[in-house]
Amino acid sequence: MSTDRRASWLKGVLDLLVLASLTEDESYGYEISKTLAEAGLGQIKGGTLYPVLNRLEEAGLLAAEFRVTERGPGRRYYRLTERGRETLTEQSGLWLAFDESVRAMLTKGAAG
Amino acid sequence: MSDYFDELAALLRDRGVPAERVASTIEELAGHVAESGADPEEEFGPVAAFADGLGGDTGATGDDGTAGDERTAAAGESWSWTADIFADERRLNEFGEQGWEVDRVDRRGMFVSHRDPERPQRWEYRRETVWPEGRRAVAERLAPDGWEPCGTWFLYEYFKRPGAASVGPAAEIGSPPPAPGGRLFFSARFLLILAVCVLLAVVSMWAVAGFGGSGDDGAGFAAGVATGAGVGAVAGAAAALWRLTRRDR
């Protein structure tokens, strides 16, 4: 699979994946990138992740709180807002409908 | 602190990010590289492009898994602009005809847009007035016709679709015009309403000041209170109008 194609796929859905990674609990940048990597989405570089977090925070879909730690640098913790949760539900439904159409088409193509 | 973060901090300050936010961002990112063990430039990409992505106003969204330099190249031209509610749909379609695709509406109400530098194509836009609980139903209703959400401003939901959905390959633009010079597009109707608000404020202050000019202390005090209340009421009305008809800068 070409890296370019995978990057294109991610482009359309990374913000939803970030929102989805925060449905159960708050988290911070590095931990979110690890969660996405462990889910099989590959390593999302900080240069890509933080602008997305910034944008989602600006749009009011995430709330962020910077906390100083006793040891080491502070962390900014992100959590889903009510609006973020609504957007995730709404947009996930659209993505899954799209995924279903793609899947049906590709399955048919592979079988033929 | 590494040179990379020093430079990033300076660039973010240049882009108007508040000092406190810059400090916490740098600490957050330093923590990231401390945990990952990566080199800052390798992890975040070239510092100027990364600062653009974090600056919040450039539209360098970069959510494609690539580093900053590749991201900037892919993003093409970026432009943030706004229009009032009487002009926004018309302006969206006007700029959509020139190849501008809206990525989102930021919290200041700006349309954060970009244009593909190599193969720009036309975009169509529409605005719907929707209560938050109705957004999904509206998006589902419009999706079969190729419309996808591209931003929200209070009760206004914006949708875009590529011109190819209605005109096919003809949607590609051969030689797009240069990026518009301005960022604010206000209609005559909006400016008229604004002028009426200002006029009301001036008239109310003048009337109350005249009333308080009798030299009587009680009347002067009453005039002061009335002036404050009048100006406050007009300012409040103007702010509400601004919110509803939109966006400042």
Interface residues (C-beta under 8 A of the other chain):
Chain A: R6 A7 S8 L10 K11 L14 D15 Y28 G29 Y30 S33 G42 I44 K45 G46 G47 T48 Y50 P51 V52 N54 R55 E58 A59 G60 F66 G72 P73 G74 R75 R76 R83 E86 T89 E90 Q91 G93 L94 A97
Chain B: S24 T25 E27 E28 L29 A30 G31 H32 V33 A34 E35 S36 A38 E43 F44 G45 A49 F50 G53 L54 G56 A60 T61 G62 D63 D64 G65 T66 A67 G68 R71 R104 V105 D106 R107 P132 E133 R135 R136 A139 E140 A143 E148 P149 T152
